[in-house]
Amino acid sequence: MTRAAPVPGSASLRILGIDPGLRCTGFGLIDTRAGKLTYVSSGCIRTATAPLPGRLKTILDGLGEIIATHGADLVAIEQVFVNINPKSTLLLGQARGAAICAAIARDLEVAEYTALQVKQAVVGHGHATKGQVQEMVQRLLALSGAPGADAADALACAICHAHSLGGQGISAGRYRVRRGRVILAEVPR
């Protein structure tokens, strides 16, 4: 079940964030309305140690099921970074391709962000640690505990996209990073 076509700035939007990975593809769904973020669901699609085509099918089918179950208006996915091992980069790119295909097969718009952009939007600086991202996602979505690393990265991607649509982000001054810890900052009135 997909929802009606979104109009940024109007009613609520449901954003699916995806952190692609061949072993574990993180997903996170949030709703945003008038700059307010609300947690919907998150988790990880795990693939068995099997030949590559079967693993890609697991990612494609898993994300398709999540979209069918929860609906989504927009999708935000993390771009592949080039690492030292070209083979790993290519495999990650294939997992990312399967995730993008799951979205476009359902006529969803896909936005892409670098890890640096996501961390900047969520934590306030592009070189944040995974722990800082998890802590900020927990705070921004008022979660009772920190989500797992892959789910947190996916939720952060969705939050980044929500901020790019005009919501209030970390730059609004609510949170700051001091000595590696995320803190609530005093906002001048």
Backbone as CSV, one residue per row, in Angstrom:
resi,resn,N_x,N_y,N_z,CA_x,CA_y,CA_z,C_x,C_y,C_z
1,MET,0.850,-1.167,0.000,0.000,0.000,0.000,0.895,1.229,0.000
2,THR,0.899,1.957,-1.080,1.629,3.217,-1.106,0.640,4.338,-0.882
3,ARG,1.142,5.421,-0.361,0.290,6.554,-0.036,0.205,7.495,-1.223
4,ALA,-0.701,8.450,-1.148,-0.873,9.426,-2.224,0.416,10.205,-2.448
5,ALA,0.570,10.752,-3.647,1.773,11.524,-3.984,1.959,12.666,-2.998
6,PRO,3.194,12.834,-2.471,3.447,13.841,-1.457,3.571,15.249,-2.028
7,VAL,3.210,16.194,-1.232,3.427,17.599,-1.552,4.219,18.170,-0.389
8,PRO,5.552,18.426,-0.577,6.357,18.944,0.532,5.724,20.176,1.156
9,GLY,5.710,20.216,2.488,5.166,21.351,3.222,3.695,21.192,3.552
10,SER,3.034,20.168,2.982,1.617,19.979,3.281,1.471,18.972,4.409
11,ALA,0.536,18.071,4.293,0.261,17.073,5.327,1.529,16.281,5.646
12,SER,1.372,15.253,6.429,2.554,14.494,6.815,3.104,13.693,5.640
13,LEU,4.399,13.473,5.696,5.104,12.660,4.717,5.730,11.489,5.445
14,ARG,5.696,10.324,4.834,6.387,9.163,5.396,7.651,8.950,4.574
15,ILE,8.781,8.954,5.266,10.076,8.807,4.605,10.716,7.497,5.043
16,LEU,11.144,6.719,4.056,11.868,5.479,4.302,13.345,5.755,4.081
17,GLY,14.142,5.611,5.118,15.582,5.740,5.016,16.196,4.360,4.868
18,ILE,17.216,4.261,4.029,17.864,2.975,3.786,19.375,3.122,3.921
19,ASP,19.966,2.228,4.711,21.416,2.116,4.827,21.789,0.787,4.174
20,PRO,22.209,0.820,2.891,22.421,-0.430,2.170,23.629,-1.209,2.663
21,GLY,23.479,-2.506,2.668,24.574,-3.401,3.029,24.247,-4.785,2.514
22,LEU,25.248,-5.556,2.163,24.999,-6.885,1.623,24.621,-7.880,2.718
23,ARG,25.236,-7.770,3.888,24.885,-8.643,5.014,23.652,-8.145,5.750
24,CYS,23.578,-6.825,5.922,22.481,-6.212,6.669,22.134,-4.873,6.026
25,THR,20.921,-4.754,5.544,20.434,-3.487,5.000,19.521,-2.870,6.044
26,GLY,19.943,-1.738,6.597,19.146,-1.063,7.610,18.014,-0.285,6.958
27,PHE,16.871,-0.248,7.656,15.753,0.563,7.185,15.165,1.325,8.364
28,GLY,14.605,2.479,8.064,13.976,3.277,9.108,12.882,4.143,8.499
29,LEU,11.720,4.108,9.100,10.585,4.892,8.625,10.236,5.959,9.646
30,ILE,10.061,7.189,9.148,9.614,8.282,10.002,8.498,9.033,9.291
31,ASP,7.674,9.685,10.074,6.699,10.625,9.539,7.178,12.018,9.902
32,THR,6.965,12.956,9.008,7.306,14.346,9.287,6.108,15.216,8.929
33,ARG,5.790,16.097,9.837,4.692,17.034,9.611,5.053,18.337,10.299
34,ALA,5.088,19.399,9.531,5.408,20.734,10.055,6.700,20.726,10.868
35,GLY,7.714,19.998,10.383,9.008,19.971,11.056,9.086,19.026,12.238
36,LYS,7.990,18.362,12.604,7.991,17.407,13.722,8.213,16.002,13.171
37,LEU,9.187,15.314,13.743,9.528,13.968,13.310,8.922,12.937,14.245
38,THR,8.344,11.890,13.669,7.740,10.820,14.455,8.258,9.477,13.956
39,TYR,8.716,8.666,14.891,9.215,7.325,14.570,8.055,6.424,14.153
40,VAL,8.278,5.603,13.115,7.279,4.625,12.679,7.799,3.209,12.889
41,SER,8.955,2.890,12.296,9.495,1.535,12.372,10.950,1.551,11.926
42,SER,11.701,0.555,12.335,13.083,0.408,11.863,13.543,-1.013,12.090
43,GLY,14.644,-1.355,11.450,15.194,-2.680,11.617,16.268,-2.958,10.599
44,CYS,16.495,-4.230,10.360,17.569,-4.659,9.481,17.096,-5.864,8.680
45,ILE,17.355,-5.841,7.391,17.084,-6.993,6.536,18.386,-7.760,6.422
46,ARG,18.427,-8.940,6.992,19.647,-9.752,6.992,19.592,-10.763,5.855
47,THR,20.716,-10.923,5.173,20.791,-11.891,4.094,21.626,-13.080,4.550
48,ALA,21.229,-14.255,4.096,21.969,-15.469,4.426,23.268,-15.490,3.635
49,THR,24.201,-16.280,4.122,25.434,-16.471,3.355,25.064,-17.389,2.202
50,ALA,24.793,-16.777,1.064,24.338,-17.501,-0.124,24.926,-16.807,-1.345
51,PRO,24.701,-17.358,-2.518,25.168,-16.670,-3.728,24.551,-15.271,-3.828
52,LEU,25.286,-14.382,-4.485,24.902,-12.970,-4.573,23.474,-12.738,-5.076
53,PRO,23.025,-13.392,-6.155,21.667,-13.111,-6.631,20.583,-13.354,-5.571
54,GLY,20.732,-14.390,-4.785,19.759,-14.678,-3.727,19.770,-13.614,-2.635
55,ARG,20.942,-13.111,-2.323,21.055,-12.063,-1.303,20.414,-10.768,-1.796
56,LEU,20.635,-10.440,-3.070,20.028,-9.232,-3.625,18.505,-9.364,-3.658
57,LYS,18.003,-10.562,-3.963,16.554,-10.801,-3.967,15.977,-10.626,-2.560
58,THR,16.713,-11.065,-1.544,16.259,-10.888,-0.161,16.111,-9.408,0.166
59,ILE,17.066,-8.584,-0.264,16.998,-7.135,-0.023,15.814,-6.536,-0.773
60,LEU,15.679,-6.867,-2.051,14.592,-6.354,-2.881,13.235,-6.728,-2.297
61,ASP,13.048,-8.007,-1.977,11.765,-8.478,-1.441,11.494,-7.913,-0.049
62,GLY,12.539,-7.850,0.785,12.362,-7.337,2.144,11.923,-5.889,2.158
63,LEU,12.582,-5.056,1.359,12.195,-3.640,1.298,10.822,-3.488,0.646
64,GLY,10.528,-4.325,-0.351,9.194,-4.297,-0.966,8.104,-4.597,0.043
65,GLU,8.363,-5.559,0.917,7.394,-5.917,1.960,7.233,-4.777,2.974
66,ILE,8.325,-4.137,3.331,8.263,-3.010,4.280,7.445,-1.864,3.680
67,ILE,7.674,-1.571,2.409,6.913,-0.507,1.745,5.435,-0.888,1.667
68,ALA,5.148,-2.143,1.335,3.756,-2.594,1.250,3.060,-2.553,2.615
69,THR,3.786,-2.887,3.657,3.212,-2.919,5.004,3.003,-1.527,5.585
70,HIS,4.014,-0.679,5.485,3.977,0.623,6.155,3.657,1.797,5.232
71,GLY,3.827,1.607,3.935,3.668,2.716,2.997,4.857,3.659,3.111
72,ALA,5.071,4.421,2.087,6.137,5.428,2.083,5.806,6.433,0.992
73,ASP,6.200,7.664,1.221,6.031,8.710,0.217,7.342,8.994,-0.501
74,LEU,8.433,8.915,0.238,9.761,9.242,-0.273,10.766,8.250,0.292
75,VAL,11.868,8.092,-0.426,12.937,7.208,0.038,14.243,7.996,0.029
76,ALA,15.021,7.829,1.083,16.350,8.429,1.173,17.337,7.289,1.394
77,ILE,18.405,7.290,0.602,19.378,6.203,0.686,20.782,6.783,0.743
78,GLU,21.623,6.099,1.495,23.010,6.547,1.602,23.780,6.148,0.356
79,GLN,24.599,7.075,-0.157,25.432,6.794,-1.327,26.586,5.884,-0.937
80,VAL,27.057,5.147,-1.896,28.191,4.257,-1.679,29.469,5.076,-1.633
81,PHE,30.296,4.794,-0.653,31.611,5.425,-0.586,32.617,4.462,-1.202
82,VAL,33.681,4.981,-1.720,34.724,4.136,-2.286,35.701,3.811,-1.169
83,ASN,35.833,2.529,-0.871,36.780,2.155,0.173,38.009,1.489,-0.434
84,ILE,38.867,1.002,0.395,40.148,0.447,-0.058,39.951,-0.795,-0.917
85,ASN,38.954,-1.599,-0.621,38.728,-2.848,-1.339,37.685,-2.640,-2.441
86,PRO,38.102,-2.618,-3.715,37.154,-2.388,-4.815,36.049,-3.444,-4.883
87,LYS,36.372,-4.691,-4.541,35.366,-5.760,-4.579,34.236,-5.461,-3.583
88,SER,34.600,-5.021,-2.385,33.591,-4.673,-1.373,32.727,-3.508,-1.844
89,THR,33.355,-2.533,-2.479,32.619,-1.376,-2.989,31.612,-1.812,-4.045
90,LEU,32.021,-2.707,-4.946,31.110,-3.194,-5.979,29.948,-3.980,-5.379
91,LEU,30.222,-4.825,-4.396,29.157,-5.600,-3.752,28.172,-4.677,-3.037
92,LEU,28.692,-3.671,-2.349,27.830,-2.707,-1.675,26.970,-1.955,-2.687
93,GLY,27.568,-1.618,-3.827,26.821,-0.942,-4.881,25.684,-1.795,-5.411
94,GLN,25.888,-3.101,-5.473,24.826,-3.990,-5.940,23.696,-4.076,-4.908
95,ALA,24.032,-4.100,-3.635,23.003,-4.096,-2.587,22.213,-2.791,-2.648
96,ARG,22.912,-1.704,-2.875,22.275,-0.392,-2.999,21.340,-0.375,-4.209
97,GLY,21.775,-0.967,-5.307,20.938,-1.043,-6.503,19.651,-1.810,-6.254
98,ALA,19.744,-2.911,-5.519,18.540,-3.684,-5.185,17.585,-2.848,-4.338
99,ALA,18.138,-2.074,-3.409,17.305,-1.216,-2.553,16.625,-0.126,-3.376
100,ILE,17.355,0.482,-4.293,16.773,1.518,-5.146,15.676,0.913,-6.023
101,CYS,15.909,-0.285,-6.555,14.895,-0.943,-7.386,13.610,-1.222,-6.600
102,ALA,13.745,-1.571,-5.331,12.544,-1.801,-4.502,11.705,-0.533,-4.419
103,ALA,12.365,0.621,-4.354,11.647,1.894,-4.261,11.051,2.307,-5.597
104,ILE,11.850,2.256,-6.643,11.339,2.745,-7.924,10.301,1.801,-8.520
105,ALA,10.329,0.525,-8.147,9.295,-0.410,-8.603,7.925,-0.011,-8.053
106,ARG,7.939,0.781,-6.986,6.688,1.263,-6.377,6.482,2.757,-6.638
107,ASP,7.188,3.267,-7.653,7.061,4.665,-8.093,7.371,5.676,-6.998
108,LEU,8.341,5.360,-6.142,8.738,6.274,-5.079,9.958,7.077,-5.511
109,GLU,9.963,8.351,-5.160,11.107,9.222,-5.419,12.244,8.815,-4.494
110,VAL,13.468,8.774,-5.034,14.640,8.375,-4.257,15.622,9.540,-4.184
111,ALA,15.971,9.929,-2.967,16.989,10.957,-2.736,18.240,10.265,-2.211
112,GLU,19.398,10.777,-2.612,20.661,10.168,-2.219,21.495,11.160,-1.428
113,TYR,22.130,10.649,-0.352,22.960,11.491,0.509,24.248,10.763,0.844
114,THR,25.323,11.520,0.939,26.590,10.933,1.387,26.526,10.755,2.902
115,ALA,27.387,9.909,3.423,27.459,9.725,4.876,27.789,11.052,5.558
116,LEU,28.646,11.843,4.932,29.009,13.154,5.472,27.783,14.064,5.590
117,GLN,26.943,14.096,4.555,25.728,14.917,4.583,24.767,14.451,5.675
118,VAL,24.618,13.140,5.809,23.701,12.591,6.813,24.177,12.960,8.213
119,LYS,25.453,12.751,8.486,25.993,13.063,9.814,25.906,14.554,10.101
120,GLN,26.164,15.378,9.111,26.066,16.834,9.279,24.641,17.235,9.639
121,ALA,23.667,16.659,8.954,22.260,17.007,9.179,21.754,16.527,10.532
122,VAL,22.240,15.386,10.990,21.697,14.782,12.208,22.495,15.147,13.450
123,VAL,23.818,15.131,13.350,24.662,15.368,14.524,25.221,16.785,14.552
124,GLY,25.425,17.367,13.385,25.946,18.725,13.349,27.366,18.813,12.840
125,HIS,28.011,17.662,12.666,29.320,17.643,12.012,29.470,16.325,11.270
126,GLY,30.164,16.400,10.127,30.228,15.272,9.219,31.123,14.122,9.623
127,HIS,31.874,14.280,10.701,32.771,13.208,11.118,32.335,12.595,12.445
128,ALA,31.023,12.583,12.667,30.473,12.011,13.899,30.691,10.501,13.925
129,THR,30.748,9.949,15.113,30.890,8.502,15.279,29.524,7.837,15.146
130,LYS,29.542,6.524,14.964,28.279,5.780,14.908,27.497,5.959,16.205
131,GLY,28.194,5.975,17.330,27.533,6.166,18.622,26.832,7.514,18.716
132,GLN,27.467,8.553,18.200,26.849,9.882,18.214,25.605,9.915,17.328
133,VAL,25.671,9.237,16.174,24.504,9.163,15.293,23.368,8.436,16.003
134,GLN,23.681,7.302,16.643,22.654,6.556,17.367,22.021,7.415,18.466
135,GLU,22.842,8.128,19.215,22.340,8.962,20.308,21.442,10.089,19.787
136,MET,21.839,10.722,18.695,21.033,11.816,18.150,19.730,11.307,17.567
137,VAL,19.756,10.173,16.894,18.522,9.582,16.363,17.578,9.281,17.517
138,GLN,18.124,8.717,18.591,17.302,8.430,19.778,16.661,9.709,20.314
139,ARG,17.425,10.781,20.404,16.907,12.051,20.927,15.901,12.693,19.986
140,LEU,16.258,12.770,18.700,15.395,13.451,17.733,14.049,12.760,17.562
141,LEU,14.032,11.431,17.722,12.788,10.683,17.562,12.165,10.284,18.889
142,ALA,12.745,10.750,19.993,12.237,10.471,21.343,12.054,8.972,21.576
143,LEU,13.080,8.189,21.231,13.037,6.743,21.416,13.471,6.389,22.835
144,SER,12.966,5.292,23.353,13.318,4.893,24.711,14.733,4.332,24.803
145,GLY,15.278,3.875,23.689,16.647,3.367,23.657,17.258,3.633,22.304
146,ALA,18.560,3.480,22.231,19.252,3.716,20.964,18.978,2.558,20.006
147,PRO,18.651,2.854,18.746,18.465,1.777,17.773,19.812,1.158,17.411
148,GLY,19.795,-0.028,16.819,21.017,-0.664,16.346,21.701,0.222,15.317
149,ALA,22.968,-0.022,15.073,23.766,0.853,14.205,23.194,0.973,12.799
150,ASP,22.794,-0.144,12.181,22.281,-0.086,10.809,20.923,0.612,10.754
151,ALA,20.059,0.318,11.706,18.751,0.980,11.762,18.928,2.473,12.048
152,ALA,19.865,2.813,12.932,20.117,4.226,13.253,20.613,4.980,12.027
153,ASP,21.497,4.351,11.240,21.986,4.996,10.022,20.851,5.218,9.029
154,ALA,19.951,4.253,8.922,18.808,4.396,8.015,17.862,5.491,8.501
155,LEU,17.580,5.509,9.806,16.733,6.569,10.364,17.389,7.929,10.177
156,ALA,18.710,7.989,10.349,19.437,9.245,10.152,19.308,9.720,8.704
157,CYS,19.334,8.800,7.772,19.169,9.144,6.364,17.773,9.736,6.132
158,ALA,16.760,9.140,6.735,15.389,9.659,6.615,15.276,11.035,7.264
159,ILE,15.908,11.214,8.421,15.898,12.515,9.111,16.595,13.561,8.256
160,CYS,17.717,13.196,7.648,18.449,14.109,6.764,17.534,14.583,5.633
161,HIS,16.789,13.667,5.057,15.892,14.032,3.964,14.751,14.927,4.471
162,ALA,14.237,14.618,5.632,13.191,15.463,6.214,13.708,16.883,6.411
163,HIS,14.941,17.012,6.906,15.540,18.336,7.100,15.719,19.056,5.772
164,SER,16.083,18.314,4.733,16.289,18.944,3.429,14.976,19.446,2.838
165,LEU,13.868,18.900,3.303,12.544,19.335,2.833,12.049,20.569,3.578
166,GLY,12.823,21.038,4.564,12.450,22.270,5.253,12.155,22.119,6.720
167,GLY,12.342,20.903,7.287,12.128,20.744,8.721,13.257,21.383,9.500
168,GLN,13.102,21.469,10.792,14.140,22.041,11.651,15.188,20.987,11.954
169,GLY,16.420,21.290,11.696,17.497,20.340,11.911,18.393,20.741,13.060
170,ILE,19.483,20.064,13.140,20.472,20.332,14.176,20.961,21.766,14.086
171,SER,20.965,22.328,12.876,21.455,23.688,12.704,20.558,24.715,13.391
172,ALA,19.360,24.293,13.780,18.465,25.207,14.478,18.976,25.505,15.885
173,GLY,19.996,24.780,16.323,20.635,25.104,17.590,20.156,24.319,18.792
174,ARG,19.307,23.317,18.628,18.806,22.575,19.782,19.869,21.677,20.401
175,TYR,20.718,21.073,19.578,21.711,20.134,20.073,23.093,20.550,19.586
176,ARG,24.099,20.204,20.368,25.493,20.459,19.998,26.326,19.235,20.398
177,VAL,27.469,19.121,19.789,28.407,18.065,20.154,29.535,18.723,20.932
178,ARG,29.794,18.217,22.129,30.866,18.744,22.958,31.649,17.560,23.511
179,ARG,32.951,17.559,23.224,33.849,16.482,23.680,33.319,15.097,23.313
180,GLY,32.797,14.997,22.089,32.322,13.705,21.600,30.958,13.293,22.099
181,ARG,30.278,14.123,22.877,28.945,13.797,23.407,27.919,14.759,22.832
182,VAL,26.745,14.252,22.556,25.655,15.089,22.068,24.929,15.651,23.280
183,ILE,24.748,16.968,23.299,24.087,17.598,24.436,22.980,18.521,23.943
184,LEU,22.000,18.719,24.776,20.952,19.681,24.488,21.521,21.067,24.791
185,ALA,21.465,21.938,23.790,22.042,23.279,23.944,20.952,24.258,24.376
186,GLU,21.368,25.287,25.040,20.449,26.371,25.382,20.140,27.145,24.106
187,VAL,18.875,27.333,23.845,18.463,28.079,22.673,18.059,29.470,23.108
188,PRO,18.737,30.512,22.590,18.382,31.864,22.995,16.958,32.204,22.571
189,ARG,16.285,32.936,23.418,14.901,33.342,23.120,14.879,34.686,22.457
